[in-house]
Amino acid sequence: MDWTVSLAILVGGLLFAMGIGLPVALAFFAVNVIGVYVFMGGSRGIDQMLSNATTAVSTYSLAPVPLFLVMGSLFFYSGLARRVLDAIDLLIGRLPGRLSYLTVTSGTVFAALSGSSLANTGMLGALMVPEMVNRGYKKHMALGPILGSGGLAVIIPPSTLAVLLGSLARIDIGALLVAGLIPGLVLAVFYAGLIYAQTKLDPEAAPFYEVEAMPLSRRLWVFTRDVMPMAIIIAAVVGSILTGIATPTESGALGVFAVGFLALAFRALDWKAIEKAVTEAARVTGMTFLLITASSTFAQLLAFSGASSGLVRWATGMEMGPTQMLLVMLLILFVLGMFMDQVSMMLITLPVFVPLAASLHFDMVWWGLIMLLMLEVSFTTPPFGLLLFVMQGVAPPGTSLTEVARAALPYMLCVFLLIALLIVFPPLATWLPENM
């Protein structure tokens, strides 16, 4: 069977199943059952699919996923997140647009402690939007910084999406996690620069208001008590990976212990917070592992049928350079991001993109980070960007999805600017991993 027919059967069948409303996991399983009968000889293929189920989810590289999720959930449900937010609010002082700066700063810190964009956006939206509205901030100044900084959790370690992408694409997870640190901070600086430009062009977008002056001694005390302990946790989790002292799994366990100990020290830890954190982590982990199980067989079908190798030969035979091919991949992800979630996008594209990237001799850590940045963009691409719906849920009554998407647009452009910077200057992503 020609590879184009195989590709049409598998990918077309998957898109059709999702289009008629089947859940993503069931769509994968339905196509897999048909595929193993067509390409793997019936019952023997079913045996192979069942074998994949245990092999796919028992890999050690996926162990950090539930640990990072527990760490982030415990950070939010114990009330430590609110404590950090209040401390940063006191430390920022008097600035035009200070609540927007506060959102970006807090979002960056939260990204290094949660690993979840949805949790970051929901938390910041619930806490910051009412205050911004009361202060007279225009909608784009209230909603935009939350949407932008919420997405930082995709690349700033510990990122659960980075762990998942690294596992699926066979990229060194520790290197991929560390690679996002510097670009993530650069992106946060871009966001701050954007806020500065917006307040300069339209001072009424973020009305200035008086803030009570605070003596230096008080600032130092607040920083030492509420911010420094969180900084120590971040340094321990990321630093242990960077220095090679711990694997990502061990650093995840260290992070859970550190957040739990800190919550206990602040008398913020109770059984209700623990139950919510573990339940949330178990729910997301179960859903993710089910999708991985289905995706592993799908990737094998693409390879066994010759679809992957045929597509790679066709793509590399085109008169396009590596950069142009990378831009085609990014365009595909951008379009898919309008209609599906990030995990589904990875499961559909990685079986094709990974061998193609390897054939083009890309540095896989650098390439993986760029893929993560496009996944971050897809969180805010209408009409189905997940963060848009989260943000609309906490926005002022009457806020339309169009207004939310318009507020997110300048922050999406910042991500595109960072991607361009990474293409022109790859060491921005590769320097830290190479010196681990």
MIZA-434844 format. One line per 2 residues: their letters; for each residue x, z, y of N, C-alpha, C. Coordinates in steps of 0.02 Angstrom, whole numbers. Atoms other than C-alpha are relative to their C-alpha. Example, Ala and Ser with C-alpha at 12.3 -4.5 7.8 and 13.67 -1.06 7.14 Angstrom:
<atoms>
as) 45 0 -59 615 390 -225 45 0 60 ~ -42 -3 -59 684 357 -53 -39 37 55
</atoms>
This chain:
<atoms>
md) 42 0 -60 0 0 0 44 0 62 ~ -40 5 -62 67 -48 172 -5 66 38
wt) -2 -65 -34 119 101 279 -53 5 55 ~ 50 -3 -53 -1 52 418 -69 19 -28
vs) 64 -18 31 -149 64 298 0 75 -18 ~ -5 -71 17 -88 234 236 -9 43 61
la) 5 -38 -62 -69 296 414 -71 0 27 ~ 69 6 -24 -241 232 461 -48 44 -40
il) 43 -41 43 -322 319 311 8 74 17 ~ -13 -71 -9 -238 487 343 -17 24 71
vg) 12 -21 -69 -237 500 532 -71 -16 23 ~ 68 19 -18 -399 405 555 -52 46 -32
gl) 46 -46 33 -485 514 426 0 68 32 ~ -5 -66 -32 -421 671 511 -37 1 66
lf) 33 4 -65 -480 617 683 -76 -7 -8 ~ 72 7 12 -649 565 612 -31 67 -20
am) 26 -65 22 -672 733 525 -6 49 57 ~ 3 -44 -58 -630 826 684 -53 -23 50
gi) 48 28 -46 -739 709 785 -72 16 -17 ~ 68 -16 20 -895 749 683 -13 75 1
gl) 12 -71 -10 -870 933 716 27 47 -52 ~ -30 -45 49 -775 1000 565 54 42 33
pv) -56 -40 -24 -660 1146 605 66 -32 -21 ~ -64 34 10 -478 1093 614 26 11 -71
al) -26 -15 67 -427 1181 452 -39 -38 -53 ~ 41 35 49 -573 1108 354 11 -76 4
af) -14 72 -8 -537 934 426 65 -18 -37 ~ -63 12 35 -358 945 363 -10 3 -76
fa) 10 -7 72 -412 1006 191 -40 -58 -29 ~ 40 56 24 -543 869 174 42 -63 -7
vn) -43 59 3 -418 732 215 54 9 -54 ~ -51 -12 51 -288 814 102 -27 -13 -70
vi) 29 11 67 -405 812 -49 -7 -74 -14 ~ 6 73 9 -442 628 -22 69 -31 -8
gv) -67 29 1 -258 591 10 36 11 -65 ~ -37 -13 62 -190 675 -145 -27 -41 -58
yv) 29 43 52 -311 576 -254 24 -73 9 ~ -20 70 -13 -262 412 -170 75 -10 -11
fm) -72 11 -1 -74 438 -155 39 40 -52 ~ -39 -44 45 -24 575 -279 -28 5 -70
gg) 21 2 70 -120 535 -437 -50 53 -19 ~ 55 -42 20 -273 645 -435 16 73 -9
sr) -6 -72 13 -264 816 -519 71 25 10 ~ -69 -22 -13 -74 822 -510 12 11 74
gi) -5 -10 -72 -89 803 -323 -33 64 22 ~ 33 -63 -16 -212 947 -316 45 59 -16
dq) -47 -53 19 -86 1055 -409 55 8 53 ~ -52 -2 -51 44 1007 -280 -26 31 64
ml) 30 -27 -61 -74 1050 -137 -7 76 -5 ~ 6 -72 11 -107 1222 -212 68 34 3
sn) -67 -28 -3 79 1250 -232 25 5 72 ~ -20 -1 -71 104 1206 -49 -28 61 36
at) 35 -54 -34 -19 1343 0 42 63 2 ~ -41 -60 1 97 1482 -56 68 -12 31
ta) -67 14 -28 260 1396 -8 -1 -2 76 ~ 2 11 -72 204 1353 169 -2 65 39
vs) 10 -61 -39 154 1529 222 45 57 -22 ~ -44 -54 23 282 1630 124 70 -7 27
ty) -67 9 -28 430 1565 224 16 58 48 ~ -22 -58 -39 529 1703 308 -2 -14 75
sl) -3 17 -71 537 1608 473 -66 13 36 ~ 64 -13 -32 351 1641 504 -14 75 10
ap) 11 -72 -5 369 1830 492 -4 26 72 ~ 6 -26 -69 395 1853 681 -69 -9 31
vp) 65 14 -32 221 1783 719 -44 62 3 ~ 43 -59 -6 117 1937 672 33 57 38
lf) -34 -54 -36 251 2053 742 -4 -10 75 ~ 5 13 -71 255 1970 912 -72 9 25
lv) 71 -9 -19 64 1968 914 -19 73 5 ~ 14 -72 -3 54 2154 875 33 30 62
mg) -35 -26 -59 184 2190 1010 -38 -16 64 ~ 36 19 -59 88 2092 1141 -68 33 6
sl) 67 -31 -2 -83 2160 1093 6 74 16 ~ -9 -71 -14 -19 2338 1094 19 12 73
ff) -20 -4 -70 59 2309 1265 -62 -3 45 ~ 60 7 -41 -111 2256 1335 -50 57 -13
ys) 54 -48 15 -230 2373 1243 19 72 13 ~ -20 -68 -15 -126 2529 1273 -2 16 74
gl) 1 -11 -72 -135 2505 1461 68 -6 33 ~ -66 8 -30 52 2476 1485 2 -59 48
ar) 0 60 -43 17 2305 1560 -26 18 70 ~ 27 -20 -66 -90 2381 1699 50 44 37
rv) -49 -44 -32 45 2510 1732 56 -41 32 ~ -53 44 -27 177 2374 1756 -27 -38 61
ld) 29 38 -55 60 2272 1866 -5 42 63 ~ 6 -45 -58 26 2420 1981 68 15 30
ai) -67 -15 -25 212 2458 1993 28 -60 39 ~ -25 60 -35 258 2278 2040 -37 -10 65
dl) 40 5 -61 117 2279 2167 29 44 55 ~ -29 -46 -49 195 2430 2253 68 -23 24
li) -69 19 -16 370 2355 2248 4 -63 43 ~ -5 64 -36 330 2184 2323 -2 10 76
gr) 1 -14 -72 285 2253 2494 -40 -52 38 ~ 38 43 -45 226 2148 2641 25 -72 -3
lp) -17 71 4 225 1960 2609 -64 -40 10 ~ 57 45 -1 107 1818 2655 -12 -26 -71
gr) 15 21 68 18 1776 2493 27 47 -53 ~ -34 -48 45 85 1935 2412 -35 6 -68
ls) 34 -6 64 -51 1940 2278 14 -60 -45 ~ -20 58 40 -4 1764 2222 70 10 -28
yl) -67 -17 25 179 1817 2211 -4 54 -54 ~ 9 -54 49 123 1973 2119 -22 -29 -68
tv) 24 31 62 31 1864 1992 56 -35 -37 ~ -55 36 33 182 1754 1957 52 49 -28
ts) -49 -49 23 301 1903 1945 -25 37 -62 ~ 29 -37 56 185 2000 1831 -9 -46 -61
gt) 8 47 55 147 1845 1727 65 -14 -36 ~ -66 10 30 333 1818 1698 19 59 -44
vf) -16 -61 39 356 1998 1641 -45 4 -62 ~ 47 -4 57 200 1992 1532 18 -52 -53
aa) -18 52 48 260 1829 1452 56 24 -46 ~ -56 -26 40 417 1919 1393 -20 60 -43
ls) 22 -57 39 312 2058 1317 -60 -15 -44 ~ 61 14 39 161 1969 1242 7 -61 -44
gs) -5 61 40 202 1792 1185 -64 -39 -5 ~ 65 32 6 21 1739 1212 -25 -22 69
sl) 25 26 -63 -37 1625 1354 -72 20 13 ~ 71 -17 -8 -221 1661 1323 -7 73 21
an) 4 -70 -18 -193 1849 1331 24 12 71 ~ -26 -7 -68 -88 1834 1489 -51 -22 52
tg) 48 27 -49 -217 1727 1578 -62 44 5 ~ 59 -44 -1 -363 1837 1527 13 65 35
ml) -18 -64 -31 -273 1995 1579 8 -7 75 ~ -13 10 -72 -212 1929 1747 -64 -20 37
ga) 62 22 -32 -378 1845 1783 -48 58 13 ~ 46 -57 -7 -480 2002 1752 24 49 52
lm) -27 -49 -47 -364 2109 1858 8 -27 71 ~ -21 25 -65 -313 1994 2000 -54 -39 37
vp) 49 43 -35 -458 1875 2037 -47 41 45 ~ 45 -38 -45 -580 2008 2103 35 25 62
em) -37 -25 -58 -445 2081 2216 15 -57 48 ~ -15 57 -44 -395 1909 2282 -62 -24 37
vn) 63 21 -32 -576 1862 2316 -18 49 56 ~ 15 -50 -51 -603 2025 2410 45 -6 61
rg) -48 7 -55 -448 1989 2515 -8 -66 37 ~ 12 62 -35 -514 1818 2565 44 -58 -21
yk) -42 55 24 -395 1710 2462 -44 -60 -18 ~ 35 60 23 -450 1530 2439 9 -7 -76
kh) 2 2 73 -489 1483 2260 65 -26 -31 ~ -60 28 30 -334 1378 2230 58 50 3
ma) -53 -50 -4 -223 1523 2286 -12 58 -48 ~ 16 -54 46 -314 1645 2173 6 -23 -73
lg) 3 23 69 -336 1539 2016 65 -34 -22 ~ -59 39 18 -181 1427 2020 58 42 -27
pi) -56 -40 25 -45 1562 2004 -13 32 -68 ~ 16 -30 65 -137 1642 1858 6 -51 -55
lg) -4 53 50 -152 1477 1765 73 -20 -13 ~ -70 19 8 30 1435 1798 40 53 -37
sg) -41 -53 30 107 1603 1755 -26 19 -69 ~ 26 -13 67 -10 1626 1606 33 -44 -52
gl) -32 47 46 69 1473 1526 73 14 -14 ~ -71 -14 11 245 1544 1542 14 29 -69
av) -10 -30 66 219 1635 1377 15 -52 -54 ~ -15 52 49 237 1467 1289 75 -8 -10
ii) -72 12 7 424 1457 1325 43 62 8 ~ -40 -61 -7 484 1630 1378 -6 41 -63
pp) 5 -40 62 530 1729 1222 -26 69 13 ~ 15 27 67 450 1800 1120 -63 -43 0
st) 57 46 -1 336 1647 1108 -22 -14 -72 ~ 25 13 68 226 1635 953 -5 -75 -13
la) 1 72 10 205 1448 981 69 -28 -15 ~ -68 21 14 394 1429 983 19 15 -73
vl) -14 -17 70 406 1520 816 -35 -49 -47 ~ 38 46 42 270 1408 743 30 -69 2
lg) -30 66 -4 348 1248 809 67 -2 -36 ~ -64 -2 34 520 1300 748 -7 -1 -75
sl) 11 -2 72 452 1337 575 -24 -68 -26 ~ 27 64 22 354 1174 562 52 -56 5
ar) -48 53 -13 494 1066 633 70 14 -29 ~ -65 -20 29 636 1158 542 54 5 54
id) -48 -13 -54 719 1205 706 19 73 -2 ~ -22 -69 -2 823 1363 720 -44 39 48
ig) 49 -35 -42 691 1484 783 34 44 52 ~ -36 -41 -48 814 1604 863 26 -41 59
al) -26 43 -53 896 1462 960 -56 -27 44 ~ 56 26 -40 727 1391 1013 -30 53 45
lv) 25 -55 -42 667 1560 1075 45 12 60 ~ -48 -14 -54 825 1590 1176 3 -59 49
ag) -4 59 -43 824 1411 1243 -52 1 56 ~ 52 0 -50 664 1445 1338 10 50 56
li) -8 -54 -48 732 1593 1436 16 -26 70 ~ -20 25 -66 823 1504 1578 -51 -49 29
pg) 52 44 -29 697 1360 1598 -63 38 19 ~ 59 -40 -18 557 1490 1598 8 34 67
lv) -13 -32 -64 637 1584 1741 3 -52 57 ~ -1 54 -50 670 1420 1833 -71 -21 18
la) 69 19 -13 487 1375 1814 -36 53 42 ~ 29 -54 -41 436 1545 1885 23 -7 72
vf) -25 10 -68 547 1509 2036 -36 -60 32 ~ 39 57 -26 462 1338 2055 -69 23 23
ya) 67 -24 -18 294 1427 2056 3 40 66 ~ -8 -39 -61 355 1549 2190 11 -47 60
gl) -10 49 -54 417 1401 2294 -63 -36 18 ~ 64 33 -12 249 1317 2275 -46 45 42
iy) 42 -47 -38 159 1473 2338 24 5 72 ~ -29 -3 -67 278 1483 2486 -21 -62 41
aq) 19 62 -35 242 1300 2531 -74 0 17 ~ 72 -1 -13 54 1325 2514 -18 47 56
tk) 15 -48 -54 53 1478 2627 27 -25 67 ~ -25 28 -63 159 1387 2756 -46 -54 26
ld) 43 56 -21 45 1234 2757 -69 24 20 ~ 67 -25 -14 -114 1337 2759 1 77 -2
pe) -4 -74 0 -90 1519 2812 -67 34 -16 ~ 65 -30 13 -278 1550 2797 -17 0 -75
aa) 14 1 72 -269 1512 2609 13 68 -32 ~ -15 -67 25 -196 1685 2581 9 46 60
pf) -3 -41 -61 -239 1798 2729 47 59 -7 ~ -47 -57 0 -107 1926 2775 -39 65 12
ye) 31 -65 -12 -157 2108 2765 53 54 -3 ~ -49 -54 -5 -67 2269 2803 5 38 -67
ve) -14 -39 61 14 2363 2660 36 63 22 ~ -31 -64 -18 62 2545 2672 75 -1 -15
am) -72 -2 9 248 2564 2697 18 55 -49 ~ -20 -48 51 338 2653 2557 74 14 7
pl) -71 -16 -6 504 2745 2572 40 -25 -60 ~ -43 27 53 651 2681 2470 2 46 -61
sr) -3 -47 56 657 2839 2365 -61 -7 -46 ~ 61 10 39 476 2811 2311 3 -64 -40
rl) -6 64 34 511 2629 2268 46 7 -61 ~ -48 -9 56 661 2679 2161 -32 40 -57
wv) 32 -41 51 557 2809 2070 -51 -41 -40 ~ 49 42 34 416 2686 2032 34 -51 -44
ft) -37 49 40 541 2555 1973 30 32 -63 ~ -32 -34 57 633 2680 1862 -51 22 -51
rd) 49 -28 46 475 2754 1788 -42 -54 -35 ~ 50 46 27 363 2601 1762 27 -69 -17
vm) -25 68 11 468 2442 1767 61 0 -45 ~ -62 1 38 638 2486 1696 -10 8 -76
pm) 11 -4 73 571 2541 1524 -22 -67 -30 ~ 21 66 24 486 2371 1506 59 -49 -1
ai) -59 43 -3 646 2284 1559 47 15 -59 ~ -42 -19 57 739 2381 1424 -28 -31 -65
ii) 31 30 59 614 2321 1293 14 -75 -2 ~ -14 72 -3 634 2140 1350 72 -13 -18
aa) -71 9 14 823 2157 1347 15 12 -73 ~ -12 -15 71 816 2233 1173 -24 -56 -45
vv) 28 52 42 704 2099 1100 38 -66 7 ~ -34 63 -12 784 1947 1181 76 7 -11
gs) -72 -10 6 960 2019 1187 23 6 -72 ~ -20 -7 70 962 2062 1002 4 -69 -34
il) -4 69 27 925 1878 962 60 -36 29 ~ -53 36 -35 1047 1813 1092 69 19 -26
tg) -65 -23 22 1192 1919 1031 10 -6 -75 ~ -6 6 72 1155 1889 847 -5 65 -37
ia) 6 -65 32 1127 2073 813 -60 0 -48 ~ 61 0 40 952 2038 745 -28 -70 -5
tp) 37 62 7 851 1894 678 -64 5 41 ~ 64 -5 -36 688 1847 767 -49 48 -33
te) 45 -47 35 593 1944 633 19 72 15 ~ -23 -68 -15 699 2099 659 -12 19 73
sg) 13 -15 -71 684 2084 847 -74 11 13 ~ 71 -12 -6 495 2071 829 -19 70 -22
al) 12 -68 23 493 2232 728 25 51 51 ~ -28 -44 -52 604 2312 860 -47 3 60
gv) 45 2 -57 483 2256 996 -63 41 -13 ~ 59 -39 17 332 2331 906 15 75 4
fa) -19 -71 -1 424 2496 883 10 23 72 ~ -15 -20 -69 483 2498 1065 -63 7 42
vg) 63 -4 -39 311 2460 1141 -40 61 -24 ~ 37 -58 26 231 2589 1025 29 66 24
fl) -33 -62 -22 359 2721 1070 -12 11 74 ~ 11 -7 -72 340 2686 1256 -72 20 15
al) 70 -19 -9 150 2695 1245 -11 73 -18 ~ 5 -70 21 168 2860 1154 30 46 53
af) -33 -40 -51 288 2925 1287 -43 7 62 ~ 44 -2 -59 163 2881 1425 -69 28 -18
ra) 64 -27 24 22 2960 1321 -56 -52 5 ~ 48 55 -4 -65 2791 1316 -17 -28 -69
ld) 10 26 68 -64 2766 1127 -54 40 -35 ~ 52 -33 40 -221 2804 1027 -20 -47 -57
wk) 19 40 59 -300 2742 866 -41 -61 19 ~ 40 57 -21 -419 2629 960 44 -58 22
ai) -47 53 -21 -275 2534 1041 36 -30 -59 ~ -35 25 60 -184 2521 875 -46 -45 -41
ek) 48 39 39 -340 2460 786 -13 -68 32 ~ 12 64 -34 -374 2327 918 60 -46 -5
av) -61 41 3 -193 2268 918 10 -30 -69 ~ -10 24 68 -181 2253 729 -54 -50 -19
te) 56 45 17 -353 2172 712 10 -68 34 ~ -11 63 -36 -314 2042 846 58 -39 -31
aa) -58 34 30 -144 2003 769 -18 -29 -68 ~ 19 24 67 -219 1988 594 -46 -61 5
rv) 47 56 -8 -357 1871 655 38 -64 19 ~ -37 59 -22 -239 1753 746 49 -23 -53
tg) -48 18 52 -108 1758 608 -35 -35 -58 ~ 37 31 56 -237 1719 473 -21 -71 16
mt) 20 66 -21 -304 1571 571 59 -48 1 ~ -60 42 -6 -129 1505 605 27 -18 -69
fl) -27 13 67 -70 1522 425 -45 -47 -40 ~ 45 46 34 -226 1434 361 13 -72 22
li) -15 67 -26 -187 1286 474 67 -25 -25 ~ -66 20 25 -5 1285 419 -5 -22 -73
ta) 10 18 70 -59 1281 237 -28 -71 -6 ~ 29 67 3 -167 1128 268 48 -53 26
ss) -45 49 -31 -36 1044 377 59 -19 -45 ~ -58 14 42 105 1058 249 -15 -56 -50
tf) 19 54 46 11 950 124 -9 -66 37 ~ 9 60 -40 -36 827 262 67 -33 15
aq) -67 27 -14 148 808 309 30 -32 -63 ~ -25 29 61 193 778 126 -35 -66 -16
ll) 36 62 12 57 646 112 26 -57 44 ~ -29 50 -45 126 555 264 66 -26 -26
af) -66 20 27 299 555 185 -8 -37 -66 ~ 8 29 66 242 514 7 -30 -70 3
sg) 34 65 -6 132 368 63 43 -51 37 ~ -43 45 -37 273 294 166 -19 -8 73
as) 24 7 -68 178 314 329 52 25 50 ~ -49 -28 -46 311 426 411 61 -46 7
sg) -60 42 -3 460 317 365 -16 -67 31 ~ 19 64 -30 366 158 410 -8 4 75
lv) 10 -8 -72 317 225 580 67 10 35 ~ -66 -10 -30 496 282 614 38 -66 4
rw) -33 65 -1 564 110 566 -30 -45 55 ~ 33 42 -52 435 26 679 20 23 70
at) -16 -27 -67 471 142 826 72 -13 19 ~ -71 10 -15 660 131 813 18 -74 6
gm) -12 72 -5 648 -59 796 -23 -29 66 ~ 23 24 -65 564 -74 965 58 2 50
em) -53 3 -50 669 -117 1115 -12 55 52 ~ 9 -58 -44 652 58 1188 58 48 -13
gp) -53 -49 7 790 183 1222 -28 68 -19 ~ 23 -67 18 783 366 1169 -43 33 53
tq) 39 -32 -53 720 422 1339 -70 -29 4 ~ 66 31 -2 579 296 1339 -42 23 -59
ml) 38 -23 58 530 349 1163 -23 72 9 ~ 19 -68 -14 530 530 1218 -60 2 47
lv) 56 2 -47 414 486 1362 -65 -22 -35 ~ 59 19 38 297 401 1238 -28 60 -38
ml) 21 -61 34 292 562 1136 -37 47 48 ~ 30 -45 -50 253 662 1293 -69 -26 21
li) 65 29 -19 114 541 1340 -52 12 -54 ~ 46 -13 56 36 559 1167 -23 73 2
lf) 19 -71 -4 40 749 1183 -46 14 60 ~ 41 -9 -59 -33 739 1357 -73 -21 -13
vl) 67 26 16 -181 635 1296 -35 46 -50 ~ 30 -44 51 -209 744 1142 -20 67 31
gm) 14 -64 -31 -203 899 1252 -66 2 38 ~ 65 1 -34 -361 842 1339 -57 16 -48
fm) 55 -5 47 -460 858 1178 9 52 -55 ~ -9 -47 56 -383 986 1059 49 55 19
dq) -43 -57 -13 -290 1150 1049 72 -14 -20 ~ -71 11 8 -102 1171 1040 22 -2 -73
vs) -20 -2 71 -87 1216 855 -20 -65 -34 ~ 22 63 29 -190 1064 805 45 -58 22
mm) -44 53 -25 -82 953 915 66 -1 -38 ~ -64 -3 36 76 1015 830 -8 -24 -72
li) 10 18 70 4 995 656 -9 -75 -10 ~ 12 72 5 -48 816 690 63 -40 16
tl) -56 42 -25 107 754 783 68 15 -32 ~ -67 -17 23 256 848 710 21 -38 -63
pv) -22 38 58 255 760 540 26 -69 17 ~ -24 65 -23 284 598 636 57 8 50
fv) -48 -7 -55 381 659 788 68 26 -24 ~ -63 -31 21 512 763 695 49 -51 -30
pl) -47 50 26 587 622 589 20 -52 53 ~ -17 47 -53 577 508 741 52 29 47
aa) -50 -33 -43 670 633 850 68 4 -34 ~ -63 -4 36 801 656 714 34 -68 -3
sl) -29 67 3 825 468 698 29 -22 67 ~ -26 16 -67 854 459 886 58 46 20
hf) -57 -46 -9 988 596 869 -10 46 61 ~ 13 -49 -52 903 714 992 27 68 -23
dm) -13 -70 14 966 892 1003 -69 32 -12 ~ 68 -21 19 819 971 911 -24 61 38
vw) 21 -58 -41 820 1134 1011 -24 -24 68 ~ 19 29 -65 815 1035 1174 -66 -37 -6
wg) 62 38 11 680 920 1105 -59 48 -12 ~ 53 -48 14 579 1068 1039 -24 35 63
li) 19 -33 -62 582 1152 1209 -42 -46 44 ~ 39 48 -39 518 994 1294 -70 -7 -30
ml) 66 2 33 378 986 1165 -41 61 20 ~ 35 -62 -19 333 1167 1206 -25 -5 72
lm) 22 7 -70 325 1125 1392 -61 -46 5 ~ 60 42 -1 202 985 1356 -60 36 -29
le) 54 -41 25 100 1106 1253 -26 47 55 ~ 20 -42 -56 100 1220 1406 -44 -39 48
vs) 41 42 -44 33 1076 1511 -70 -9 -30 ~ 64 14 32 -104 1044 1383 -48 59 4
ft) 44 -57 -9 -171 1220 1411 -46 -9 61 ~ 38 7 -62 -233 1162 1582 -22 -72 13
tp) 24 68 -10 -279 979 1553 -75 -4 -14 ~ 72 7 13 -465 946 1574 -12 -59 -49
pf) 57 -45 -8 -590 931 1497 1 61 -46 ~ 3 -53 50 -542 1050 1354 61 46 1
gl) -56 -46 -4 -389 1147 1416 -24 72 -9 ~ 25 -67 16 -409 1322 1343 4 48 58
ll) -7 -46 -55 -343 1413 1495 -51 -13 55 ~ 50 16 -50 -467 1322 1606 -65 39 -13
fv) 62 -36 17 -612 1401 1511 8 75 8 ~ -14 -71 -10 -530 1572 1510 -4 18 74
mq) -2 -12 -72 -503 1559 1697 -70 -5 30 ~ 67 8 -28 -679 1497 1732 -43 62 -16
gv) 38 -59 19 -746 1650 1641 11 59 46 ~ -14 -57 -44 -664 1770 1765 0 -21 74
ap) 0 25 -69 -676 1660 1921 -64 22 35 ~ 61 -18 -38 -803 1695 2061 -60 -40 -25
pg) 60 36 22 -982 1648 2013 -8 -66 38 ~ 10 66 -30 -1018 1464 2044 62 -43 0
ts) -61 40 4 -838 1407 2016 -6 -52 -55 ~ 7 54 49 -840 1239 1928 67 -11 -37
lt) -60 16 38 -717 1179 1796 45 -47 40 ~ -39 45 -42 -663 1044 1919 43 39 50
ev) -38 -41 -48 -610 1176 2046 57 36 -35 ~ -53 -34 38 -512 1270 1913 56 -49 -17
ar) -50 50 18 -425 1111 1856 40 -22 62 ~ -34 19 -62 -385 1065 2037 51 54 20
aa) -47 -54 -16 -305 1236 2063 61 -2 -46 ~ -55 1 48 -198 1210 1907 47 -60 10
lp) -38 63 -4 -137 1035 1955 70 9 30 ~ -69 -7 -27 11 1086 2069 47 35 -48
ym) -42 -36 48 73 1203 1933 18 -44 -59 ~ -17 50 50 63 1064 1805 56 -45 24
lc) -52 42 -28 170 958 1921 67 36 -1 ~ -62 -38 6 299 1099 1923 29 -4 -70
vf) -23 7 69 307 1089 1733 30 -69 -11 ~ -27 67 6 332 901 1742 68 -5 34
ll) -65 -1 -34 472 930 1867 53 33 -43 ~ -48 -33 44 555 1050 1746 19 -44 -59
ia) -15 46 56 539 924 1603 49 -54 23 ~ -46 50 -27 623 792 1713 70 30 8
ll) -65 -33 -9 761 917 1754 35 9 -67 ~ -29 -8 66 787 952 1568 25 -66 -29
iv) -22 66 24 799 766 1529 64 -21 35 ~ -60 19 -39 927 739 1667 58 48 -15
fp) -52 -51 8 1021 902 1633 -16 43 -62 ~ 16 -37 61 1001 956 1449 32 69 -7
pl) -29 -67 8 1123 1104 1461 -44 58 26 ~ 46 -51 -24 985 1197 1554 -36 33 -59
at) 32 -26 60 906 1218 1382 49 18 -55 ~ -45 -7 58 1057 1208 1266 57 49 11
wl) -59 -42 -12 1186 1317 1352 -5 69 -33 ~ 9 -66 30 1116 1486 1298 3 -2 -76
pe) -4 3 73 1085 1437 1115 70 -14 -26 ~ -67 18 22 1258 1361 1101 49 57 7
nm) -45 -57 -11 1335 1523 1163 -28 65 -30 ~ 27 -59 33 1232 1641 1055 54 33 -43
</atoms>
